[in-house]
Amino acid sequence: MPGSRLTLTDTRVLEIGCGAGHSTQALLALGHKITAIEENPHCIEATRNRLEQNGYRVQVVSRGTPKALGPAQGFTYETEYADIGVLANVDYTLIEGDVLQDTKLVAWLSTQPRFDALVCWMIGTHTYRGHSAVATARGITENGVHRVLVQNEVYDLAKIVLRAGGILSVADRLETPSTASVRDAIMQHHREQASTTTLRVDRLRHKPYAIDRVAGGITMVPTPPTDGSAVDRPYTQSLCAVTSIKP
């Protein structure tokens, strides 16, 4: 993935959002040891199947119990998360959890050995997410808002879980940074996200975005501007990855 400096084997990586497991599999193939956090049970199952079929030892920590709420809460639902418990010695640990609202998860992560890297690549959401109490409380009305709020939480999480010198890699599908103004706007956005931490936003790398119709992949849906603005120049998309470093 562009922007990553994960070149050593046995690197401890915390992954936020596993999707269908493609990026996870790539990291494992490089020799990294991965712990992932995922809220969507369908993504959890898809990733488990993919990795086990490729010979990896996987532990899934299922800990979420959905609860339907009544009319006073707009007929939304909330998820109660159990303690994480004891983890096995495996190649890949996948923990069901929600970085937007999961105090037990954050408390557990704060007690773990520091990670070498934290990655949040191409984070998305799902239809039912809009009916959750978390989405209502956080004012999440569209996918783009959800993505930014998750990334905000990831920056704050980085200051807890990363070792000194550890990296945070955030990748997204954005306008190709083919001009200085576009590049500066992307970097400034990440500096603002990092402003509540000591992380130093280091660099931006990108590669052209191509629709990848891999079987079992998670469909990416464009999020157009909601303020009525339109791009007044030729518009192309790239996979953009911003790397930040913890001092």
C-alpha positions in Angstrom: 0.0 0.0 0.0 1.4 3.4 -0.9 2.8 5.4 2.1 3.7 2.4 4.2 7.2 1.8 5.4 6.5 -1.7 6.7 9.6 -3.5 5.5 10.6 -5.7 8.4 9.2 -9.1 9.2 7.5 -9.7 12.6 6.2 -6.1 12.7 3.2 -5.8 15.0 0.4 -4.1 13.0 -3.0 -2.9 14.3 -5.5 -2.8 11.4 -8.7 -0.8 11.6 -11.3 -2.3 9.3 -10.5 -5.5 7.5 -12.9 -5.4 4.6 -12.9 -8.8 2.8 -9.3 -9.4 3.9 -7.3 -8.5 0.8 -5.0 -5.9 2.4 -4.8 -8.1 5.5 -3.6 -11.0 3.4 -1.0 -8.8 1.8 0.4 -7.7 5.2 0.5 -11.3 6.4 2.4 -12.3 3.3 5.1 -9.8 4.2 5.6 -11.5 7.5 3.8 -9.0 9.8 1.7 -10.1 12.8 -1.7 -8.5 12.6 -4.4 -7.6 15.1 -7.5 -6.2 13.4 -10.6 -4.4 14.7 -13.8 -4.8 12.7 -17.4 -3.8 13.5 -19.1 -5.6 10.5 -19.8 -9.3 11.1 -20.0 -10.0 7.4 -16.5 -8.6 6.9 -15.2 -10.6 9.8 -16.5 -13.8 8.3 -15.3 -13.0 4.8 -11.8 -12.2 6.1 -11.7 -15.4 8.3 -12.6 -17.6 5.4 -10.1 -15.9 3.0 -7.2 -16.3 5.5 -8.0 -19.8 6.7 -8.3 -20.9 3.0 -4.8 -19.6 2.5 -3.4 -21.5 5.4 -3.2 -18.8 8.1 -4.1 -19.5 11.8 -6.9 -17.1 12.7 -8.6 -16.2 16.0 -11.9 -14.3 15.8 -13.0 -12.7 19.1 -16.8 -12.3 18.7 -18.0 -10.0 21.5 -20.8 -7.9 20.1 -24.5 -8.3 21.1 -26.9 -6.1 19.2 -29.9 -4.7 21.1 -33.0 -3.1 19.4 -34.0 0.3 20.9 -37.5 1.7 21.1 -39.3 4.8 19.7 -37.6 7.1 22.2 -34.3 6.3 20.5 -35.7 6.4 17.0 -35.9 2.6 16.7 -32.2 2.4 16.3 -29.9 -0.4 17.7 -26.9 -0.4 19.9 -24.2 -3.1 20.3 -22.9 -4.1 23.7 -19.3 -5.4 23.7 -18.0 -8.1 26.1 -14.5 -8.2 27.5 -11.8 -9.3 25.0 -10.4 -12.1 27.1 -7.3 -14.3 26.4 -5.8 -14.3 23.0 -4.3 -17.3 21.3 -0.8 -17.4 19.6 -2.0 -17.2 16.0 -1.0 -15.4 12.8 -4.0 -13.1 12.8 -6.3 -11.9 15.6 -9.6 -10.4 14.5 -11.5 -8.6 17.2 -15.1 -7.6 16.8 -15.3 -4.0 18.0 -16.2 -0.4 17.1 -13.5 2.4 17.2 -16.3 5.0 17.4 -17.7 3.7 20.7 -16.1 0.8 22.5 -14.5 1.8 25.8 -13.5 -1.8 26.7 -11.6 -2.0 23.4 -9.6 1.2 24.1 -8.9 0.1 27.7 -7.6 -3.2 26.5 -5.4 -1.7 23.8 -3.9 0.6 26.3 -2.6 -2.4 28.2 -1.0 -4.2 25.2 2.6 -4.0 24.0 2.9 -1.0 21.7 2.4 -1.6 18.0 4.9 -0.8 15.3 2.2 0.4 12.9 -1.4 1.3 12.8 -3.2 1.1 9.4 -6.6 2.4 8.3 -7.0 1.6 4.6 -10.1 2.4 2.5 -12.4 2.4 5.5 -16.1 2.1 4.6 -19.4 1.3 6.2 -22.6 -0.7 5.6 -26.3 0.0 5.2 -27.3 -1.0 8.7 -24.7 1.3 10.2 -27.0 4.2 9.5 -29.6 2.7 11.9 -27.2 2.4 14.8 -27.4 4.6 17.9 -23.7 5.4 17.4 -24.4 6.9 14.0 -27.3 8.9 15.4 -25.3 10.2 18.3 -22.4 11.2 16.2 -24.5 12.8 13.4 -23.4 10.4 10.8 -25.7 10.9 7.8 -23.5 9.7 4.9 -20.5 7.5 4.2 -18.1 10.4 3.9 -18.9 11.7 7.4 -18.4 8.2 8.8 -15.0 7.8 7.2 -13.7 11.1 8.5 -15.0 10.4 12.1 -13.4 6.9 12.1 -10.1 8.4 10.9 -10.3 11.1 13.6 -10.6 8.3 16.2 -7.7 6.4 14.6 -5.4 9.4 15.0 -6.3 9.6 18.7 -5.8 5.9 19.0 -2.4 6.1 17.5 -1.0 8.1 20.4 -2.1 5.3 22.7 -1.1 2.2 20.8 2.0 3.1 18.8 5.6 2.8 20.0 7.9 5.7 19.6 8.9 5.9 15.9 5.8 3.9 15.0 3.8 4.8 11.9 0.2 5.5 11.1 -0.9 4.9 7.5 -4.3 6.2 6.4 -5.3 5.4 2.9 -8.4 6.7 1.0 -9.7 7.1 -2.5 -9.4 10.8 -3.3 -8.8 13.2 -6.1 -5.4 12.6 -7.7 -2.9 15.0 -6.1 -1.6 16.1 -9.5 -1.3 19.8 -8.4 0.3 21.5 -5.4 -3.0 22.8 -4.2 -4.7 19.4 -4.1 -1.7 17.9 -2.4 -1.5 20.7 0.1 -5.3 20.3 0.9 -4.9 16.6 1.6 -1.9 17.1 3.8 -3.6 20.0 5.7 -6.7 17.8 6.3 -4.5 15.2 7.9 -2.5 17.8 9.9 -5.8 18.9 11.4 -6.7 15.3 12.2 -3.3 14.9 13.9 -3.6 18.2 15.8 -4.9 16.5 18.9 -1.8 14.3 19.0 2.0 14.6 18.8 2.1 12.7 15.5 4.0 14.3 12.7 2.3 14.1 9.3 5.2 12.9 7.1 4.3 12.3 3.5 1.7 11.6 0.9 2.0 8.9 -1.8 -0.6 7.8 -4.4 -1.3 5.5 -7.2 -4.0 5.6 -9.9 -7.3 4.1 -8.7 -8.6 1.3 -10.8 -11.9 -0.6 -10.2 -10.8 -4.0 -9.0 -13.5 -6.6 -9.5 -11.9 -9.3 -7.3 -14.4 -12.0 -6.3 -15.7 -11.4 -2.8 -14.4 -7.8 -2.7 -16.2 -5.0 -1.0 -17.8 -2.6 -3.4 -16.5 1.0 -3.2 -19.3 3.6 -3.6 -18.3 7.2 -4.5 -19.3 10.0 -2.1 -20.1 13.2 -4.0 -19.9 16.6 -2.4 -22.9 17.6 -0.4 -22.4 21.4 -0.6 -23.3 21.7 -4.2 -19.7 22.3 -5.3 -18.3 20.8 -8.4 -14.8 20.2 -9.6 -14.0 22.7 -12.4 -11.1 20.7 -13.9 -10.5 17.1 -15.2 -11.1 14.8 -12.2 -9.3 11.5 -11.6 -9.2 9.4 -8.5 -6.2 7.8 -6.9 -5.5 5.7 -3.9 -3.8 8.2 -1.5 -1.9 7.1 1.6 -0.7 9.6 4.2 2.0 8.4 6.6 2.4 10.0 10.1 5.1 9.2 12.6 4.9 9.1 16.4 7.9 10.9 18.0 
